[in-house]
């Protein structure tokens, strides 16, 4: 289990809230130099109180993500997911279940690791947005997700915009979103934002703008390499090349991890080369394509564009809020521009990388020289070891 500064602070803070610490009006500092909303801490308070132990708390986070995966499986059976899209949906869920990035991010004491539960509520509410309850749930869960991690705000904004664009020419109002109830849900969720806003909206405060991010569509890059499972440098930097030598037998590198990465990259290059010649430029899918393609377009293009517009550098964990969509897209790519055997190959190779990663972490007590750090168990054995 990862046990670095963020995980330690979250567990200790959430355990102390309501006991020796007041309920906070601000969360932990974010990557854009403003604090996260307090819901990112509040949500862990009852979980930490029930767990009483960091390992149990991490297992609770794992359980939430497993249940969310089953919830997405149920969502895939609903009318919002057309019959022709369902095989890609379930194939994508299978990829997510074995993806090394998804596996690692689903077992951290980290606010964004709880986002799949909110994503499930968002997309389920959106699927029923033509009803009052569905629109309200979409608005409520969307803005609450942003308070758990600010990537949720980007999803909330672009999903609303892309939905409006897709519905603007519909003559029958019964086919449109109940926007009044979406707004009511959003307004209800905004109540818990007030303490945060009062502290953030001050003279001289505000997010830091990254001008490099304005020029680079980094989110699209992460969409591809993370769904493929080859962005393991996110976990191992600067020890990534060392990891590619795994698994080691009696200390001797076999480089099977490197072979798996290269094979996945080769399959992806083949499928992408076949796909690009068929692309028809469009920012909004046809209504006949169903909601899943609307979600994919909004998150792939909309979130990327908005991050670039406001100058926020995209990071791998920003995509957690719209899991499983990158994996669903990848399953579609591999099976429609490749074949079933290529999909199965990528599935097995990602499983191999994940198993290798988990085996290495347990063998070595984490990645002492890398981003993963020294594991919780190893720090318990050697109290002097820094995280």
C-alpha positions in Angstrom: 0.0 0.0 0.0 1.3 3.5 -0.9 2.0 5.5 2.2 3.5 8.8 1.1 2.9 12.3 2.5 -0.6 12.7 0.9 -1.9 9.4 2.2 -0.5 10.0 5.6 -2.0 13.5 5.9 -5.4 12.3 4.6 -5.6 9.5 7.1 -4.5 11.5 10.1 -6.6 14.5 9.2 -9.8 12.5 8.6 -9.2 10.6 11.8 -8.8 13.8 13.8 -11.8 15.7 12.4 -14.6 15.9 14.9 -12.3 14.6 17.6 -9.3 16.9 18.0 -9.7 18.9 14.8 -12.7 21.0 13.6 -14.4 20.3 10.3 -12.2 22.0 7.7 -13.3 24.7 5.3 -10.5 23.9 2.9 -9.0 20.6 1.7 -5.4 19.7 0.8 -3.4 21.9 -1.5 -3.9 21.1 -5.2 -1.5 21.1 -8.1 -2.8 24.5 -9.3 -1.8 26.1 -6.0 -5.2 26.6 -4.5 -6.7 24.2 -1.9 -9.2 21.5 -2.9 -12.8 21.9 -1.5 -13.3 20.5 1.9 -15.5 17.6 0.7 -12.3 15.9 -0.3 -11.5 15.5 3.4 -15.1 15.3 4.7 -15.8 12.2 2.6 -12.9 10.3 4.4 -14.0 11.2 7.9 -16.7 8.5 8.4 -14.5 6.0 6.4 -11.5 6.6 8.6 -13.6 6.5 11.8 -15.0 3.1 10.7 -11.6 1.8 9.6 -9.4 2.9 12.4 -6.4 1.7 10.4 -4.8 2.9 7.2 -4.8 -0.6 5.6 -8.5 -1.1 6.3 -9.2 2.4 4.9 -7.4 1.6 1.7 -9.4 -1.7 1.5 -12.6 0.4 1.8 -11.5 2.5 -1.1 -10.8 -0.7 -3.1 -14.3 -1.9 -2.2 -15.9 1.3 -3.4 -14.2 0.9 -6.7 -15.1 -2.7 -7.1 -18.8 -1.9 -6.4 -18.6 1.0 -8.9 -17.3 -1.4 -11.5 -20.3 -3.6 -10.9 -22.5 -0.5 -11.1 -21.1 0.4 -14.4 -21.8 -3.2 -15.6 -25.4 -2.6 -14.7 -25.4 0.8 -16.4 -24.3 -1.0 -19.6 -27.5 -2.9 -19.7 -29.7 0.2 -19.7 -31.3 1.8 -22.8 -28.7 4.6 -22.8 -26.2 2.0 -24.0 -27.4 0.8 -27.5 -27.1 -2.9 -28.2 -24.3 -2.4 -30.7 -22.3 -0.5 -28.1 -22.7 -3.0 -25.2 -20.0 -5.4 -26.2 -17.5 -2.5 -26.3 -18.7 -1.3 -22.9 -18.2 -4.6 -21.2 -14.9 -5.2 -23.0 -13.8 -1.8 -21.7 -14.8 -2.7 -18.1 -12.7 -5.8 -18.4 -9.7 -3.7 -19.5 -10.2 -1.3 -16.7 -10.2 -4.2 -14.2 -6.7 -5.3 -15.2 -5.1 -2.0 -16.2 -2.0 -1.2 -14.1 -2.9 2.5 -13.6 -6.5 1.8 -12.7 -5.5 -1.0 -10.3 -3.0 1.3 -8.5 -5.3 4.3 -8.4 -8.2 2.3 -7.0 -6.4 1.4 -3.8 -5.0 4.7 -2.6 -6.1 6.9 0.4 -6.6 9.7 -2.0 -9.8 11.7 -2.7 -9.7 11.2 -6.4 -9.6 7.4 -5.9 -13.3 7.7 -4.8 -14.3 9.5 -8.0 -15.6 6.3 -9.8 -18.6 6.2 -7.4 -19.5 9.8 -8.4 -18.9 9.1 -12.1 -21.4 6.2 -11.8 -24.0 8.6 -10.4 -23.2 11.3 -13.0 -23.5 9.0 -16.0 -26.5 7.2 -14.6 -28.3 10.5 -13.9 -27.3 11.7 -17.4 -28.7 8.6 -19.0 -32.1 9.6 -17.4 -31.7 13.3 -17.9 -35.1 13.6 -19.6 -36.7 12.8 -16.2 -36.8 15.2 -13.3 -35.0 12.8 -10.9 -32.3 11.9 -13.5 -31.5 15.5 -14.3 -31.4 16.4 -10.6 -29.0 13.5 -9.8 -26.8 14.4 -12.7 -26.5 18.1 -11.5 -26.1 17.1 -7.9 -23.4 14.4 -8.4 -21.6 16.4 -11.0 -20.9 19.3 -8.8 -20.2 17.1 -5.7 -17.6 15.3 -7.8 -15.8 18.6 -8.4 -15.7 19.1 -4.6 -14.0 15.7 -4.2 -11.4 16.6 -6.8 -11.5 19.6 -9.1 -11.3 17.5 -12.2 -15.0 16.9 -11.5 -15.7 20.6 -12.2 -14.3 20.2 -15.7 -16.4 17.1 -16.4 -19.6 18.9 -15.1 -19.0 21.8 -17.4 -18.2 20.0 -20.6 -20.9 17.3 -20.2 -23.5 20.0 -19.9 -22.1 21.8 -23.0 -21.9 18.7 -25.1 -25.4 17.7 -24.1 -26.8 21.1 -25.0 -25.0 20.9 -28.4 -26.4 17.5 -29.1 -30.0 18.5 -28.2 -30.2 22.1 -29.5 -32.0 21.1 -32.8 -34.5 18.7 -31.2 -38.0 19.9 -31.8 -39.6 17.6 -29.2 -39.0 19.0 -25.7 -39.7 15.5 -24.3 -36.4 14.4 -25.8 -34.4 17.2 -24.1 -32.7 17.5 -20.7 -34.8 18.8 -17.8 -32.3 21.7 -17.4 -34.3 23.3 -14.6 -33.9 20.2 -12.4 -30.2 19.8 -13.5 -29.7 23.4 -12.2 -31.6 22.6 -9.0 -29.3 19.6 -8.4 -26.2 21.7 -9.1 -27.4 24.5 -6.8 -28.1 22.1 -4.0 -24.5 20.7 -4.3 -23.1 24.2 -4.4 -24.2 24.8 -0.8 -21.3 22.8 0.5 -19.0 24.9 -1.7 -19.7 28.1 0.2 -17.0 27.7 3.0 -14.4 26.9 0.3 -15.4 29.9 -1.9 -15.2 32.3 1.0 -11.6 31.3 1.5 -10.5 31.0 -2.1 -12.0 34.2 -3.5 -9.7 36.6 -1.9 -7.5 39.4 -3.3 -4.2 38.0 -4.6 -5.4 34.4 -4.7 -6.3 32.2 -7.6 -5.1 29.2 -9.6 -1.7 29.2 -11.2 -1.8 29.2 -15.0 0.6 26.9 -16.9 1.1 28.5 -20.4 2.7 25.3 -21.7 -0.5 23.4 -20.9 -2.3 25.9 -23.2 -0.3 24.6 -26.2 -0.4 20.9 -25.4 -3.4 18.5 -25.6 -2.0 16.4 -22.8 -5.3 14.9 -21.8 -5.6 13.2 -25.1 -2.1 11.8 -24.7 -3.0 10.4 -21.3 -6.3 9.1 -22.6 -4.3 6.8 -24.9 -1.3 5.8 -22.9 -3.2 5.3 -19.7 -5.9 3.2 -21.2 -3.2 1.1 -22.9 -1.5 0.5 -19.6 1.9 1.6 -20.8 2.2 4.8 -18.7 3.8 2.9 -15.8 6.4 5.7 -15.6 3.7 7.5 -13.6 4.2 5.0 -10.9 7.9 4.3 -11.2 9.6 7.6 -12.3 12.5 7.9 -12.3 13.0 4.2 -12.0 10.8 3.2 -15.0 13.6 1.7 -17.0 14.5 -0.4 -14.0 10.9 -1.7 -13.9 11.0 -2.7 -17.5 13.5 -5.4 -16.5 10.9 -7.1 -14.4 10.2 -9.8 -13.4 13.6 -10.5 -12.0 14.6 -14.1 -11.3 17.3 -14.4 -8.7 18.1 -10.8 -9.4 18.5 -11.3 -13.1 16.1 -9.1 -15.3 14.0 -10.9 -17.9 12.6 -7.8 -19.5 9.2 -9.3 -20.0 7.6 -6.1 -18.8 9.5 -4.2 -21.6 8.3 -6.8 -24.2 4.7 -6.4 -22.9 4.9 -2.6 -23.2 6.4 -2.8 -26.7 3.8 -5.4 -27.9 0.9 -3.2 -26.6 2.3 -0.2 -28.3 2.7 -2.1 -31.6 -0.9 -3.3 -31.5 -2.1 0.2 -30.7 -0.1 1.7 -33.6 -1.6 -0.9 -36.0 -5.2 -0.2 -35.0 -4.7 3.6 -34.9 -3.2 3.6 -38.4 -6.3 1.7 -39.7 -8.6 4.1 -37.7 -7.2 7.5 -38.8 -8.0 6.9 -42.5 -11.7 6.5 -41.5 -12.0 9.5 -39.3 -14.7 12.0 -40.1 -14.1 15.2 -38.1 -16.9 16.0 -35.6 -17.0 17.3 -32.1 -20.5 16.0 -31.3 -21.6 12.5 -32.2 -25.0 11.9 -33.9 -27.9 11.3 -31.5 -28.3 7.8 -33.0 -24.9 6.8 -31.6 -26.2 6.8 -28.1 -25.1 8.4 -24.9 -21.8 6.5 -24.5 -20.3 8.2 -27.5 -21.6 11.6 -26.3 -19.8 10.9 -23.0 -16.6 9.9 -24.9 -16.6 12.9 -27.1 -17.3 15.3 -24.1 -14.5 13.8 -22.0 -11.9 13.3 -24.7 -12.3 16.6 -26.6 -14.2 18.8 -24.1 -12.1 18.2 -21.1 -8.9 18.5 -23.1 -10.0 21.8 -24.6 -11.1 23.2 -21.3 -7.9 22.3 -19.6 -5.9 23.9 -22.4 -8.2 27.0 -22.3 -7.6 27.6 -18.6 -4.0 26.6 -18.6 -4.1 23.6 -16.3 -1.6 20.8 -16.9 -3.4 17.5 -17.3 -2.3 14.6 -15.2 -3.1 10.9 -15.2 -5.3 11.0 -12.1 -7.5 13.8 -13.7 -9.1 11.1 -15.8 -10.4 9.0 -12.9 -13.6 11.0 -12.9 -14.6 9.7 -16.3 -13.5 6.1 -15.9 -14.4 3.7 -17.7 -14.7 5.8 -20.9 -11.0 5.6 -22.0 -11.1 1.8 -21.7 -14.4 1.6 -23.6 -13.0 3.6 -26.4 -9.9 1.4 -26.5 -12.0 -1.8 -26.6 -13.9 -0.2 -29.5 -10.6 0.7 -31.3 -9.1 -2.8 -30.8 -12.1 -4.8 -31.9 -13.3 -2.6 -34.8 -9.9 -1.6 -36.3 -8.2 -4.7 -35.2 -9.9 -8.0 -34.2 -10.9 -10.0 -31.2 -7.5 -11.6 -30.9 -5.7 -8.3 -30.7 -8.1 -7.2 -27.9 -7.4 -10.4 -26.0 -3.7 -9.9 -26.5 -3.8 -6.4 -25.0 -6.0 -7.7 -22.1 -3.5 -10.5 -21.2 -0.5 -8.1 -21.5 -2.1 -5.5 -19.3 -2.9 -8.3 -16.8 0.8 -9.4 -17.0 2.0 -5.9 -16.3 -0.3 -5.4 -13.3 0.6 -8.7 -11.8 4.3 -8.0 -12.3 3.9 -4.5 -10.7 2.1 -5.8 -7.7 4.6 -8.7 -7.2 7.5 -6.3 -7.4 5.9 -3.9 -4.9 5.3 -6.7 -2.4 8.8 -8.2 -3.0 10.7 -4.9 -2.5 8.4 -3.1 -0.1 7.3 -0.5 -2.7 9.5 1.5 -5.1 11.9 3.3 -2.7 13.6 5.3 -5.5 10.4 6.0 -7.5 7.0 7.8 -7.3 5.3 4.9 -5.5 7.7 5.3 -2.6 8.2 2.9 0.4 5.2 0.8 1.2 3.2 1.1 4.4 4.3 -2.4 5.5 8.0 -1.6 4.9 7.8 1.7 6.7 6.3 -0.2 9.7 9.3 -2.6 9.6 11.8 0.2 9.3 10.4 3.3 11.0 13.5 5.3 10.0 12.7 4.9 6.3 11.3 8.1 4.8 8.2 7.8 2.5 
